[in-house]
């Protein structure tokens, strides 16, 4: 298959990316801090160690452990992961390598598909600290409900796909990596503004705001699964790659 050499190439570039290693370097302490804080808070609220029990009946590992531990990934996918995605497109576009690759048999669709799959693989690698934290929770004697864990992981995976789509589209449209980063940040701030306005005004805006990245992730953090949220988030993420596939050949010609 033509995409296999592209996957190998993109993965090598990802492993050589300083932005990706910075993401990995920062995600470990963030997840570790979130996990330790969550365990201490959960133990205190459960009345362990002879202390008074507070809200013991309302506690669950989802709210007390899973969501705080993986909260670091929401921060990372908003502020760090887009730069990894932008680099995979902007570096080749600015150096002229992308224009040379377009002359080969692979095609823009396969190239962007390889980049997308590589980015998702990189994001799954970044999950290692979070999964290790869950393993420690089990070793400590804590309980986990597999459907809740998988549902939360699905929410974070969809969040990453959306972030990849936005970042790749921004890198394709903008002239350079710095401009693409500003566009991506503008998109994030815009969704925050939409959520704020939606809560204040209600109606159609509130319905639209429910599909904003933060609101969509909150659905999974509450233990819910909404097919509409999955479809909209996945569609928006893939739409970013489609836009890049259409735009890049026009900019390079």
C-alpha positions as CSV (number, residue, x, y, z in Angstrom):
1,X,0.0,0.0,0.0
2,X,1.2,3.5,-0.8
3,X,0.3,4.8,2.6
4,X,2.7,2.5,4.5
5,X,5.9,4.3,3.4
6,X,4.2,7.6,4.2
7,X,3.3,6.3,7.7
8,X,6.9,5.3,8.4
9,X,8.1,8.7,7.2
10,X,5.6,10.7,9.2
11,X,6.3,8.6,12.3
12,X,10.0,9.3,12.0
13,X,9.3,13.0,11.7
14,X,7.1,12.8,14.7
15,X,9.8,11.2,16.8
16,X,12.2,13.9,15.6
17,X,9.8,16.7,16.6
18,X,10.9,18.8,19.5
19,X,7.2,19.8,20.0
20,X,6.2,16.2,20.4
21,X,8.9,15.5,23.0
22,X,8.0,18.7,24.8
23,X,4.4,17.4,25.0
24,X,5.6,14.1,26.4
25,X,7.9,15.8,28.9
26,X,5.1,18.1,30.2
27,X,2.2,15.6,30.2
28,X,3.8,13.2,32.7
29,X,4.1,15.7,35.6
30,X,0.7,17.2,34.8
31,X,-1.0,13.8,34.9
32,X,1.0,12.8,38.0
33,X,0.0,15.9,39.8
34,X,-3.6,15.5,38.9
35,X,-3.6,11.8,39.9
36,X,-2.0,12.4,43.3
37,X,-4.3,15.3,44.1
38,X,-7.3,13.3,43.0
39,X,-6.3,10.3,45.2
40,X,-5.8,12.5,48.2
41,X,-9.1,14.3,47.7
42,X,-10.9,11.0,47.1
43,X,-9.5,9.4,50.2
44,X,-10.3,12.4,52.4
45,X,-13.8,12.7,51.1
46,X,-14.3,8.9,51.6
47,X,-13.4,9.3,55.3
48,X,-10.3,7.0,55.1
49,X,-7.7,7.2,57.7
50,X,-10.3,7.7,60.5
51,X,-11.5,11.1,59.3
52,X,-15.1,12.1,58.8
53,X,-16.8,10.9,55.6
54,X,-17.9,13.8,53.3
55,X,-20.1,13.1,50.3
56,X,-19.2,9.4,50.5
57,X,-22.5,8.4,48.9
58,X,-22.0,10.6,45.9
59,X,-18.4,9.7,45.2
60,X,-17.4,7.6,42.2
61,X,-14.1,6.8,40.6
62,X,-15.2,8.6,37.4
63,X,-15.7,11.9,39.1
64,X,-13.0,11.5,41.8
65,X,-10.2,9.8,39.9
66,X,-10.7,9.5,36.1
67,X,-11.8,13.0,35.2
68,X,-9.2,14.9,37.3
69,X,-6.4,12.6,36.2
70,X,-7.2,13.0,32.5
71,X,-8.0,16.6,32.9
72,X,-4.3,17.2,32.0
73,X,-5.0,15.9,28.5
74,X,-7.7,18.5,27.9
75,X,-5.1,21.2,28.7
76,X,-2.5,19.5,26.5
77,X,-4.8,19.0,23.5
78,X,-5.7,22.7,23.7
79,X,-2.3,24.3,24.2
80,X,0.4,21.8,23.2
81,X,-0.9,19.1,20.8
82,X,-1.9,21.6,18.0
83,X,1.7,22.7,17.6
84,X,2.7,19.1,16.9
85,X,0.1,18.8,14.2
86,X,1.0,22.2,12.7
87,X,4.7,21.3,12.5
88,X,4.0,18.2,10.4
89,X,2.3,20.3,7.7
90,X,4.1,23.7,8.0
91,X,7.6,22.3,8.0
92,X,7.1,20.5,4.7
93,X,5.2,23.4,3.1
94,X,7.8,26.0,4.0
95,X,10.8,23.8,2.9
96,X,9.2,22.9,-0.4
97,X,9.2,19.2,0.4
98,X,5.4,18.9,0.2
99,X,5.4,20.3,-3.4
100,X,8.0,17.7,-4.4
101,X,6.0,14.9,-2.8
102,X,2.9,15.9,-4.7
103,X,4.7,15.0,-7.9
104,X,4.8,11.4,-6.7
105,X,2.1,8.7,-6.8
106,X,0.9,9.0,-3.2
107,X,-1.5,12.0,-3.6
108,X,-2.5,14.6,-1.1
109,X,-5.2,12.5,0.4
110,X,-2.8,9.7,1.3
111,X,-0.3,12.1,2.7
112,X,-2.8,13.8,5.0
113,X,-4.2,10.5,6.0
114,X,-0.7,9.4,7.0
115,X,-0.2,12.6,9.0
116,X,-3.6,12.1,10.7
117,X,-2.9,8.5,11.7
118,X,0.6,9.4,12.9
119,X,-0.8,12.2,15.1
120,X,-3.4,9.9,16.6
121,X,-0.7,7.3,17.3
122,X,1.4,10.0,19.0
123,X,-1.6,11.0,21.1
124,X,-2.1,7.4,22.2
125,X,1.6,7.3,23.2
126,X,1.0,10.4,25.3
127,X,-1.8,8.5,27.1
128,X,0.9,6.3,28.7
129,X,1.1,8.3,32.0
130,X,-2.7,8.4,32.3
131,X,-3.0,4.6,31.8
132,X,-0.2,4.0,34.3
133,X,-2.1,6.2,36.8
134,X,-5.2,4.0,36.3
135,X,-3.0,0.9,36.9
136,X,-1.7,2.4,40.1
137,X,-5.3,3.1,41.2
138,X,-6.2,-0.5,40.7
139,X,-3.1,-1.6,42.6
140,X,-4.2,0.7,45.5
141,X,-7.4,-1.3,45.6
142,X,-9.6,1.2,43.8
143,X,-12.4,0.2,41.5
144,X,-12.9,1.1,37.8
145,X,-16.0,0.5,35.6
146,X,-14.7,-0.4,32.2
147,X,-17.5,1.2,30.1
148,X,-16.9,4.5,32.0
149,X,-13.2,4.3,31.3
150,X,-13.6,3.5,27.6
151,X,-16.3,6.2,27.2
152,X,-14.0,8.8,28.7
153,X,-11.1,7.7,26.6
154,X,-13.4,8.0,23.5
155,X,-14.2,11.5,24.5
156,X,-10.5,12.5,24.7
157,X,-9.7,10.7,21.4
158,X,-12.5,12.6,19.6
159,X,-11.1,15.8,21.2
160,X,-7.7,15.0,19.8
161,X,-9.1,14.3,16.3
162,X,-10.9,17.7,16.3
163,X,-7.7,19.4,17.4
164,X,-5.8,17.7,14.7
165,X,-8.3,18.7,12.0
166,X,-8.3,22.3,13.1
167,X,-4.5,22.5,13.3
168,X,-3.9,20.8,10.0
169,X,-6.5,23.1,8.3
170,X,-4.9,26.2,9.9
171,X,-1.4,25.0,8.8
172,X,-2.7,24.6,5.2
173,X,-4.3,28.0,5.0
174,X,-1.8,30.1,6.9
175,X,1.5,31.1,5.5
176,X,3.6,29.9,8.3
177,X,3.6,27.9,11.6
178,X,3.2,31.1,13.7
179,X,0.2,32.2,11.8
180,X,-1.3,28.8,12.0
181,X,-0.9,28.7,15.7
182,X,-2.7,32.0,16.0
183,X,-5.6,30.7,13.9
184,X,-5.8,27.6,16.0
185,X,-5.8,29.6,19.2
186,X,-8.4,31.9,17.7
187,X,-10.6,28.9,17.0
188,X,-10.3,27.8,20.6
189,X,-11.1,31.2,22.1
190,X,-14.0,31.4,19.7
191,X,-15.5,28.2,21.0
192,X,-15.1,29.5,24.6
193,X,-16.9,32.6,23.6
194,X,-19.7,30.6,22.0
195,X,-20.1,28.5,25.1
196,X,-20.4,31.7,27.2
197,X,-22.9,33.3,24.9
198,X,-24.9,30.1,24.6
199,X,-25.2,29.8,28.3
200,X,-26.4,33.4,28.6
201,X,-28.8,33.5,25.7
202,X,-30.0,29.9,25.4
203,X,-31.9,28.7,22.3
204,X,-30.1,27.9,19.1
205,X,-26.8,29.3,20.4
206,X,-26.9,27.1,23.4
207,X,-27.5,24.0,21.3
208,X,-24.6,24.9,19.1
209,X,-22.4,25.6,22.1
210,X,-23.1,22.0,23.4
211,X,-20.9,20.8,20.5
212,X,-18.0,23.1,21.3
213,X,-14.9,21.0,22.3
214,X,-15.0,21.7,26.0
215,X,-18.8,21.0,26.2
216,X,-18.5,17.9,24.1
217,X,-15.8,16.5,26.3
218,X,-17.9,17.3,29.4
219,X,-20.6,14.9,28.1
220,X,-18.1,12.0,28.3
221,X,-16.8,13.2,31.6
222,X,-20.3,12.9,33.0
223,X,-20.4,9.3,31.9
224,X,-22.8,9.9,29.1
225,X,-22.6,8.7,25.5
226,X,-24.3,10.9,22.8
227,X,-24.1,9.7,19.3
228,X,-24.8,13.2,18.0
229,X,-21.8,14.5,19.9
230,X,-19.6,11.8,18.4
231,X,-20.8,12.4,14.9
232,X,-20.5,16.2,15.0
233,X,-17.0,16.1,16.6
234,X,-15.7,13.5,14.2
235,X,-17.2,15.3,11.2
236,X,-15.6,18.6,12.2
237,X,-12.2,16.9,12.7
238,X,-12.3,15.1,9.4
239,X,-13.6,18.3,7.7
240,X,-10.3,20.0,8.7
241,X,-8.3,17.4,6.8
242,X,-10.6,17.6,3.8
243,X,-10.2,21.4,3.8
244,X,-6.4,21.0,3.9
245,X,-6.5,18.4,1.1
246,X,-8.4,20.9,-1.1
247,X,-6.4,24.0,-0.1
248,X,-2.8,22.8,-0.1
249,X,-2.6,22.0,-3.8
250,X,-4.0,25.4,-4.6
251,X,-1.4,27.2,-2.4
252,X,1.4,25.1,-3.8
253,X,0.7,25.6,-7.4
